[in-house]
Amino acid sequence: MDESTQTNHLKAYGITYWALENDYKASWLLNYRGGSFLLPDVTEIRKECQIRGVSFEILSDGQANQILDEISSPSQNMEAVVLEKAPKIAVYTPKGKKPWDDAVTLVLTYAEIPFKAVYDEEVMTDQLLLYDWLHLHHEDFSGQYGKFFGAYRNAPWYIEQKKEAEALATKLGFAKVSEAKLAVAKKVRDFVIGGGFMFAMCSATDSFDIALSAEGVDICEPMFDGDESEANYQSKIDYSRTFAFRDFILERVPTVYEFSDIDMTTKRKIPMEKDYFTLMEYSAKWDPIPSMLCQNHTQLVKGFMGQTTAFDSELIKSHVLVMGENRFNGEARYIHGTKGKGMFTFFGGHDPEDYQHLVGDAPTVLDLHPNSPGYRLILNNVLFPAAKKKKQKT
């Protein structure tokens, strides 16, 4: 999985997932040649690699044992992690969304990793219990319809989506979309607390925390929920309920395309050609979890925009791990934390290979980006729940 020899990094994750699905043993060799996978040498796996265009090398038992001995040496920042089973994957996404509307569904489809689409009805009927891993589509859990009102209030798609959201909220027994989305956010919270792994990108990150922090407080203006927002609602925000963020200030103006000051989109001054973030380096033996989540063939990853592009480092809770950052700009791009028995990862931006994805833009063609470092970070999270659980050293 290093830069020079792997022809398709993204589909390599799909090969490893397929091997686990078919009850083959697998190991993730952290920090060994870009975070390589060690799979059994069987005809089926060779054939799948050839069909999908994934590079592989054949090792004798002696060569494999030599590599494992090298990895186990205390002098090497490497570790071999056993992958036990293919995780059951759910993607929280509205019905009818196309795969290219969301980077995770796009790359799962490209890597041929199976997933189940779920939405509010499935979440509210506790179907998340069937899954190990959940991705949150670029959703607005605050009930403000993505804050698209200013630019798209008269667009047919906006009017239709608002109508559909209101109908679904009513069907689920809620008077407002904001109330329905809060209920969904709390179910997702409980999924994580119970041991699930949640991965979110773009606006599903900060709007999720905002919804939890505003429980019992009306932060929506009349064009969103039909009545006035609560007076002085900022003072009623409860940061203790959030996963990752603290002390943020909500954006009150309904025509401003922003939820709060968590997001760095309007605060950053970085030209596209200089927009990169750096992945942190961890001890594979002592910190295997962040090491797994940061496996890549480069530590320097291209930045990309989104409604929520990056997170203000000053507004991240102290126990949350910043795994990718642009320190010069004071922003975190890729963060991870625990909640109860489970874990979450937030990744800023919309599409790692589309710098500024706009409404109506053409979909990204991943055949043109088979070695994308940004998309590899997504797939690290997908495969992470397959790892054999080992108590993390402290």
Backbone torsions as a table, in degrees:
resi	resn	phi	psi	omega
1	MET	NA	19.8	175.6
2	ASP	-78.3	176.1	-172.1
3	GLU	-73.0	-34.6	-169.8
4	SER	-86.0	-22.9	-171.8
5	THR	-113.4	-20.1	-178.2
6	GLN	-88.5	120.8	-178.0
7	THR	-80.3	-26.6	-179.3
8	ASN	-146.5	90.3	-179.6
9	HIS	-60.8	-40.4	-172.6
10	LEU	-67.7	-44.8	-179.9
11	LYS	-71.2	-18.5	176.4
12	ALA	-62.9	-34.9	176.0
13	TYR	-64.8	-38.5	178.1
14	GLY	-64.4	-36.6	176.2
15	ILE	-62.9	-45.4	-179.6
16	THR	-64.3	-41.6	177.2
17	TYR	-61.9	-43.8	179.6
18	TRP	-60.4	-41.2	179.0
19	ALA	-62.2	-42.9	178.4
20	LEU	-64.9	-40.8	177.6
21	GLU	-58.7	-32.8	-177.3
22	ASN	-98.2	21.9	171.6
23	ASP	65.8	26.9	172.5
24	TYR	-89.8	151.5	176.0
25	LYS	-77.6	150.8	178.5
26	ALA	-150.6	151.5	174.6
27	SER	-133.7	144.2	176.7
28	TRP	-103.2	116.3	-175.8
29	LEU	-93.3	90.4	-173.6
30	LEU	-65.3	129.2	178.3
31	ASN	67.4	8.3	174.4
32	TYR	-96.5	110.4	179.2
33	ARG	49.2	53.2	174.3
34	GLY	81.1	15.4	-178.7
35	GLY	82.9	59.5	-175.2
36	SER	-77.6	164.9	177.6
37	PHE	-113.1	136.0	177.3
38	LEU	-106.4	114.3	-176.9
39	LEU	-121.7	158.0	177.7
40	PRO	-63.7	147.0	176.4
41	ASP	-86.9	90.1	177.2
42	VAL	-128.0	155.0	-175.4
43	THR	-58.5	-39.4	-178.0
44	GLU	-61.2	-43.5	-178.0
45	ILE	-71.1	-41.3	175.5
46	ARG	-56.3	-45.7	-177.7
47	LYS	-62.7	-43.5	178.9
48	GLU	-62.0	-40.6	178.0
49	CYS	-62.4	-42.9	-179.7
50	GLN	-65.8	-41.6	179.7
51	ILE	-63.8	-40.5	-174.0
52	ARG	-91.8	-1.0	177.0
53	GLY	74.1	33.9	-178.8
54	VAL	-102.4	129.4	179.2
55	SER	-73.3	142.9	176.4
56	PHE	-150.7	159.7	176.7
57	GLU	-124.2	142.4	178.3
58	ILE	-92.2	127.4	-179.9
59	LEU	-117.2	141.3	169.9
60	SER	-74.5	166.4	177.1
61	ASP	-58.9	-38.2	179.8
62	GLY	-65.4	-40.9	178.2
63	GLN	-66.1	-41.7	179.1
64	ALA	-62.6	-43.3	179.4
65	ASN	-66.2	-34.4	177.8
66	GLN	-64.6	-41.4	177.5
67	ILE	-63.9	-43.7	-180.0
68	LEU	-65.6	-35.3	176.0
69	ASP	-65.5	-42.2	178.0
70	GLU	-61.2	-44.7	-179.0
71	ILE	-63.5	-36.5	-176.1
72	SER	-76.7	-12.3	-178.8
73	SER	-61.7	133.3	179.3
74	PRO	-59.9	-20.8	-178.4
75	SER	-80.8	-10.1	-176.9
76	GLN	-105.3	132.0	176.1
77	ASN	-83.6	67.9	-178.9
78	MET	-141.1	163.6	175.8
79	GLU	-159.0	144.5	174.5
80	ALA	-101.7	117.6	-178.6
81	VAL	-108.4	125.7	179.2
82	VAL	-75.2	131.7	174.1
83	LEU	-100.8	122.8	-169.2
84	GLU	-95.3	-45.6	-174.7
85	LYS	-151.3	155.3	178.1
86	ALA	-73.5	120.2	-179.2
87	PRO	-68.3	148.0	175.8
88	LYS	-84.9	123.4	-167.5
89	ILE	-112.5	132.4	174.1
90	ALA	-123.2	143.6	176.1
91	VAL	-121.1	118.8	178.1
92	TYR	-79.3	107.4	-175.3
93	THR	-153.5	143.1	-179.6
94	PRO	-62.7	150.2	176.3
95	LYS	-60.5	140.0	176.1
96	GLY	88.5	-5.3	178.1
97	LYS	-70.3	141.1	177.7
98	LYS	-84.1	154.4	-178.5
99	PRO	-55.5	-32.9	-176.5
100	TRP	-80.0	-3.2	176.0
101	ASP	-73.6	-11.0	-174.5
102	ASP	-149.3	131.5	-174.7
103	ALA	-61.5	-34.9	-176.2
104	VAL	-71.7	-46.5	177.8
105	THR	-63.9	-33.4	178.5
106	LEU	-63.8	-48.2	-175.7
107	VAL	-77.1	-31.1	174.4
108	LEU	-63.2	-42.3	177.9
109	THR	-63.6	-44.2	-178.8
110	TYR	-65.1	-42.3	-179.0
111	ALA	-78.6	-5.5	-179.9
112	GLU	62.8	42.2	174.4
113	ILE	-102.0	119.1	-174.9
114	PRO	-70.9	144.9	177.9
115	PHE	-149.0	162.9	178.2
116	LYS	-115.2	128.5	176.1
117	ALA	-80.1	129.6	176.5
118	VAL	-129.4	157.6	175.9
119	TYR	-144.3	-158.1	-169.1
120	ASP	-56.9	-42.6	-177.9
121	GLU	-62.9	-43.9	-179.9
122	GLU	-66.2	-41.3	-180.0
123	VAL	-64.1	-44.1	-176.4
124	MET	-71.7	-16.2	175.7
125	THR	-102.2	22.8	171.8
126	ASP	62.3	29.2	178.9
127	GLN	-76.5	-9.3	175.9
128	LEU	-64.0	-20.8	178.6
129	LEU	-61.9	-16.3	-179.2
130	LEU	-83.4	-7.0	-170.2
131	TYR	-123.0	157.2	176.4
132	ASP	-97.4	-27.7	-169.2
133	TRP	-138.2	135.8	-178.4
134	LEU	-132.3	129.9	171.7
135	HIS	-105.9	137.0	175.5
136	LEU	-98.2	113.9	173.7
137	HIS	-55.0	163.6	-177.1
138	HIS	-65.1	73.0	-172.6
139	GLU	-98.1	160.7	170.9
140	ASP	-113.0	103.6	-178.3
141	PHE	-83.7	-2.1	179.9
142	SER	-85.7	-9.0	-179.9
143	GLY	81.5	20.7	-179.2
144	GLN	-108.9	18.4	174.4
145	TYR	54.0	42.0	175.7
146	GLY	73.2	7.9	-176.4
147	LYS	56.0	33.6	177.5
148	PHE	-84.7	-0.4	-173.0
149	PHE	-56.1	-43.9	-175.2
150	GLY	-59.7	-43.6	-174.4
151	ALA	-97.3	-24.9	-169.0
152	TYR	-128.6	17.9	-174.7
153	ARG	-58.1	-27.7	-178.7
154	ASN	-100.7	1.5	179.8
155	ALA	-73.4	135.0	-179.6
156	PRO	-54.9	-38.6	-178.3
157	TRP	-66.9	-36.1	179.3
158	TYR	-68.1	-45.3	180.0
159	ILE	-61.1	-41.9	-178.7
160	GLU	-68.7	-43.0	179.9
161	GLN	-64.8	-37.9	177.7
162	LYS	-63.6	-43.7	179.8
163	LYS	-63.1	-43.0	-179.6
164	GLU	-65.5	-40.8	180.0
165	ALA	-64.4	-40.5	178.8
166	GLU	-66.0	-40.8	179.3
167	ALA	-64.6	-40.5	-179.8
168	LEU	-68.0	-40.5	177.5
169	ALA	-60.5	-43.8	178.2
170	THR	-61.9	-43.7	179.7
171	LYS	-59.6	-35.0	-179.0
172	LEU	-84.5	-2.4	174.8
173	GLY	94.4	20.1	-179.1
174	PHE	-111.5	146.2	-179.1
175	ALA	-79.2	-24.9	-177.0
176	LYS	-135.0	153.4	175.8
177	VAL	-63.5	-38.8	179.5
178	SER	-59.9	-37.1	178.5
179	GLU	-69.1	-39.2	178.6
180	ALA	-65.5	-43.9	-178.6
181	LYS	-66.9	-35.5	175.4
182	LEU	-63.2	-42.6	179.2
183	ALA	-62.0	-40.1	177.0
184	VAL	-65.0	-44.9	179.4
185	ALA	-59.0	-39.3	179.3
186	LYS	-68.4	-34.6	175.2
187	LYS	-65.7	-40.7	177.6
188	VAL	-65.3	-42.5	175.8
189	ARG	-55.4	-45.9	-179.2
190	ASP	-66.3	-34.8	175.7
191	PHE	-59.2	-43.9	179.9
192	VAL	-69.4	-47.3	-180.0
193	ILE	-57.1	-34.5	-179.4
194	GLY	-77.7	-5.2	177.0
195	GLY	123.1	1.9	179.8
196	GLY	-79.1	163.3	176.9
197	PHE	-112.3	126.2	-177.5
198	MET	-119.2	132.6	178.6
199	PHE	-123.9	129.1	-178.8
200	ALA	-133.0	149.5	176.8
201	MET	-128.9	161.7	171.7
202	CYS	52.0	-130.5	-172.9
203	SER	-73.0	-13.2	177.0
204	ALA	-71.5	-12.5	-179.5
205	THR	-80.1	-66.2	-176.1
206	ASP	-72.1	-35.5	-179.7
207	SER	-67.5	-29.1	176.3
208	PHE	-64.0	-49.9	179.2
209	ASP	-66.1	-38.0	178.7
210	ILE	-62.1	-43.5	179.4
211	ALA	-59.9	-45.8	179.7
212	LEU	-63.5	-39.8	-177.1
213	SER	-71.3	-23.0	-175.8
214	ALA	-102.0	17.9	178.7
215	GLU	-56.0	127.4	-179.8
216	GLY	81.5	5.1	-178.8
217	VAL	-124.4	128.6	179.9
218	ASP	-85.7	106.7	179.8
219	ILE	-105.2	3.8	-175.8
220	CYS	-94.7	136.2	176.8
221	GLU	-79.9	167.6	-172.0
222	PRO	-57.0	-35.3	-179.4
223	MET	-67.3	-12.8	179.0
224	PHE	-99.5	-40.2	-174.8
225	ASP	-133.0	7.2	172.1
226	GLY	88.4	-5.5	176.7
227	ASP	-142.7	171.2	-176.2
228	GLU	-70.2	151.2	173.5
229	SER	-71.6	163.4	-178.7
230	GLU	-71.8	138.0	179.1
231	ALA	-63.0	136.8	176.1
232	ASN	55.4	39.8	-173.7
233	TYR	-67.4	-24.0	-179.4
234	GLN	-58.1	-37.9	-177.6
235	SER	-70.7	-11.6	-177.5
236	LYS	-100.9	0.4	179.4
237	ILE	-69.2	133.1	-177.1
238	ASP	-109.8	100.1	-176.4
239	TYR	-71.0	-16.1	-179.7
240	SER	-67.9	-16.4	-177.9
241	ARG	-87.7	-10.8	-173.8
242	THR	-81.7	163.1	175.2
243	PHE	-82.6	-48.9	-166.5
244	ALA	-124.4	-27.9	-167.6
245	PHE	-113.3	153.8	-177.8
246	ARG	-141.4	157.1	168.9
247	ASP	55.9	24.0	180.0
248	PHE	-80.6	155.6	177.9
249	ILE	-111.2	125.3	-178.5
250	LEU	-73.7	148.3	175.0
251	GLU	-86.3	114.5	-174.3
252	ARG	-81.9	-29.0	-172.7
253	VAL	-73.5	119.4	-173.6
254	PRO	-68.9	-21.3	-179.3
255	THR	-88.7	-3.9	177.7
256	VAL	-87.5	128.3	-175.3
257	TYR	-81.3	66.3	-177.2
258	GLU	-164.2	144.5	179.7
259	PHE	-91.8	-39.6	-175.1
260	SER	-165.4	-175.8	178.0
261	ASP	-86.9	8.4	172.1
262	ILE	-60.9	-44.5	-174.7
263	ASP	-74.1	142.5	-178.4
264	MET	-98.3	1.8	-171.2
265	THR	-51.4	-50.5	-176.1
266	THR	-85.5	-8.8	-177.5
267	LYS	-97.5	-14.9	-173.4
268	ARG	-86.1	148.9	-179.4
269	LYS	-128.1	58.5	-175.7
270	ILE	-119.6	120.8	174.7
271	PRO	-68.4	152.1	-174.7
272	MET	-54.5	-41.4	-176.2
273	GLU	-69.0	-14.2	178.0
274	LYS	-113.6	10.9	-175.9
275	ASP	-87.8	98.3	178.2
276	TYR	-136.9	158.9	169.1
277	PHE	-132.8	156.9	-174.1
278	THR	-107.3	133.6	174.6
279	LEU	-82.4	138.6	178.1
280	MET	-74.9	152.7	176.5
281	GLU	-106.9	130.2	-177.3
282	TYR	-120.9	163.8	174.5
283	SER	-76.4	115.1	-177.2
284	ALA	-62.0	-32.5	-177.7
285	LYS	-81.1	-33.7	-176.9
286	TRP	-97.6	-28.2	-178.8
287	ASP	-128.6	64.2	-174.5
288	PRO	-65.4	-28.6	-176.3
289	ILE	-67.2	-57.4	176.9
290	PRO	-64.2	-28.6	176.5
291	SER	-61.8	-44.6	177.0
292	MET	-60.9	-44.7	-174.7
293	LEU	-70.5	-17.5	-179.1
294	CYS	-107.1	8.0	-179.7
295	GLN	-59.0	131.3	-178.0
296	ASN	-166.2	169.1	176.0
297	HIS	-96.1	6.7	174.6
298	THR	-155.8	150.0	176.0
299	GLN	-95.0	-8.2	-179.5
300	LEU	-108.1	115.3	-173.4
301	VAL	-115.9	136.9	177.8
302	LYS	-61.4	136.7	174.3
303	GLY	-77.8	164.9	177.9
304	PHE	-157.5	150.8	-172.5
305	MET	-89.5	168.5	174.7
306	GLY	-169.7	177.5	173.1
307	GLN	-59.2	-43.1	168.6
308	THR	-110.7	103.9	-174.0
309	THR	-84.4	-45.4	-177.6
310	ALA	-157.4	170.3	-173.7
311	PHE	-113.0	135.6	176.3
312	ASP	-63.2	118.3	-175.3
313	SER	-58.9	-28.0	-178.6
314	GLU	-71.7	-16.3	-174.8
315	LEU	-106.5	14.7	179.6
316	ILE	-99.2	133.2	-179.3
317	LYS	-61.2	149.2	-172.1
318	SER	-64.8	-26.8	-178.0
319	HIS	-84.7	-5.9	-179.1
320	VAL	-86.5	134.1	-176.4
321	LEU	-87.9	125.4	175.2
322	VAL	-91.2	110.5	-175.6
323	MET	-97.4	-18.4	178.2
324	GLY	-145.9	131.1	-174.9
325	GLU	-151.6	158.1	165.7
326	ASN	-111.4	92.3	-172.8
327	ARG	-64.3	-34.0	-179.6
328	PHE	-60.2	-35.9	-177.5
329	ASN	-96.9	0.7	178.4
330	GLY	67.6	32.6	-177.6
331	GLU	-127.8	144.0	173.9
332	ALA	-102.0	138.3	-179.1
333	ARG	-108.0	-25.9	-167.2
334	TYR	-146.1	110.1	-173.2
335	ILE	-130.8	158.7	-174.3
336	HIS	-146.9	145.8	177.9
337	GLY	-158.4	175.1	177.1
338	THR	-113.2	152.5	175.4
339	LYS	-146.2	112.7	-175.6
340	GLY	62.7	-128.5	179.4
341	LYS	-90.4	-5.4	-174.9
342	GLY	-109.7	-174.0	-176.4
343	MET	-139.5	158.9	176.6
344	PHE	-140.5	151.6	172.5
345	THR	-132.6	132.5	175.6
346	PHE	-113.5	133.3	-177.8
347	PHE	-128.1	118.1	-178.8
348	GLY	-76.0	150.1	177.3
349	GLY	101.9	166.2	-174.2
350	HIS	-98.6	-52.2	-173.8
351	ASP	-143.3	116.6	-176.0
352	PRO	-59.4	-17.1	-179.9
353	GLU	-118.8	16.6	175.1
354	ASP	-133.9	100.1	-166.6
355	TYR	-55.7	-45.4	-179.1
356	GLN	-135.8	80.9	-177.2
357	HIS	-71.1	123.3	-179.9
358	LEU	-110.5	159.9	177.6
359	VAL	-56.3	126.5	178.3
360	GLY	91.3	-4.1	178.8
361	ASP	-65.8	153.8	178.5
362	ALA	-66.6	151.1	-179.1
363	PRO	-69.2	151.6	173.4
364	THR	-71.4	135.6	177.8
365	VAL	-100.6	105.7	-173.5
366	LEU	-71.4	-15.3	172.0
367	ASP	-61.0	-21.5	176.9
368	LEU	-86.9	-10.0	-176.8
369	HIS	-135.5	50.8	-174.1
370	PRO	-69.3	-12.4	-178.1
371	ASN	-117.8	29.9	-175.2
372	SER	-64.7	118.9	176.7
373	PRO	-63.3	-36.6	179.9
374	GLY	-65.6	-42.0	177.5
375	TYR	-70.5	-28.2	175.7
376	ARG	-61.7	-35.9	179.2
377	LEU	-61.9	-39.1	176.5
378	ILE	-60.5	-47.3	-175.8
379	LEU	-71.0	-27.4	171.6
380	ASN	-57.1	-43.1	-179.8
381	ASN	-67.6	-36.7	179.4
382	VAL	-63.1	-43.1	-174.9
383	LEU	-83.3	-20.3	-175.9
384	PHE	-52.0	-43.7	-178.6
385	PRO	-64.0	-11.9	178.0
386	ALA	-75.0	-16.9	-174.4
387	ALA	-67.3	141.1	175.1
388	LYS	-62.0	127.1	-175.9
389	LYS	-70.7	127.6	178.0
390	LYS	-135.6	133.9	-179.1
391	LYS	-59.0	125.2	-178.5
392	GLN	-70.6	137.1	-178.7
393	LYS	-75.1	145.8	179.2
394	THR	-126.1	NA	NA
